[in-house]
Amino acid sequence: MAKEAMKLVANNKKAYHDFFIEEKHEAGLVLHGTEVKSLRMGKCSIKESFIRIEDGEAFVYGMNISPYEKGNIFNRDPLRVKKLLLHKSEIHKLVGAIAEKGYTLVPLQVYFKDGRAKMEIGLAKGKKLYDKRQDIAKRDIKREHEREFKVKNL
């Protein structure tokens, strides 16, 4: 069996900084023709986007797909609300988790898998300021240790 081809389009590093990611889910994206072409060119931003579940369906808000240059009248609004494709059981599970205090859904990455546009979404809990400071301190210590190790092995 051939290895799945996965082409990363957008990554949300800010989500890992601002949230503890508890679970990850893969969801399909409902897009129109020129949006897919623009995505294939890598023109997408999910930094300020978030996910809501309304009437048993998941939607992503604030995801910016730049208009396709050769799309003229067929281009859609770059910030339009896009529907996510998830199984009903997954949606019910996520609704139950979101009902808990402090949980939210954040987009983590957008990519193409076997020619289809997918989004990895994370069930996340917000970090407090001191949690962020701890993460930064750990990262600095790790970087310092790597530098020392590199110097010793020269």
C-alpha positions, -999 to 999 in steps of 0.1 A, spaced: 0 0 0 13 35 -9 22 60 18 -4 87 22 7 119 5 2 149 29 10 184 19 9 210 47 -7 243 38 -10 262 71 1 255 106 -11 273 138 19 275 161 0 301 182 -25 275 193 2 254 209 14 285 228 -20 296 240 -36 262 247 -30 227 261 -41 204 233 -60 175 248 -73 157 216 -68 160 179 -94 152 152 -92 153 114 -121 171 96 -128 177 59 -133 212 46 -162 223 24 -146 246 -2 -154 261 -36 -133 257 -67 -111 289 -65 -106 284 -28 -91 250 -34 -68 264 -61 -57 292 -37 -51 266 -9 -29 245 -33 -8 276 -37 -4 278 1 -24 311 5 -41 303 38 -40 317 74 -56 301 105 -39 322 131 -70 341 142 -96 314 135 -118 294 158 -144 266 156 -180 267 167 -206 239 166 -241 251 157 -272 229 151 -251 197 151 -226 210 125 -191 223 129 -180 256 113 -146 274 112 -147 312 115 -119 336 107 -100 313 84 -85 334 56 -81 319 22 -67 346 -1 -86 351 -34 -72 332 -64 -55 356 -88 -71 341 -119 -105 335 -103 -121 368 -112 -159 366 -105 -157 331 -91 -137 342 -61 -155 339 -27 -151 361 4 -117 352 19 -131 352 55 -164 334 48 -175 308 73 -165 273 62 -182 241 71 -162 212 86 -170 176 78 -171 154 109 -191 123 118 -221 129 139 -207 108 168 -175 129 167 -196 161 169 -216 148 198 -184 139 216 -169 174 210 -201 191 221 -200 172 254 -163 182 259 -169 218 251 -197 219 276 -170 214 302 -156 246 316 -125 260 298 -126 238 267 -126 251 232 -120 239 196 -90 254 177 -77 247 142 -42 233 143 -33 227 106 -47 227 71 -33 202 47 -41 181 16 -44 143 22 -48 122 -9 -60 153 -28 -86 164 -3 -84 195 19 -84 185 55 -81 204 88 -67 191 120 -87 205 149 -77 203 186 -98 201 217 -80 226 238 -79 241 273 -66 277 277 -32 283 293 -27 308 321 1 333 319 22 313 344 18 282 322 32 301 292 61 314 312 69 278 324 69 266 287 92 294 277 116 287 306 116 249 297 123 258 260 152 281 270 168 255 293 165 229 265 181 252 241 209 260 265 216 223 271 217 217 234 243 245 230 265 231 258 263 196 242 272 210 208 302 229 222 315 198 241 312 176 210 332 199 187 
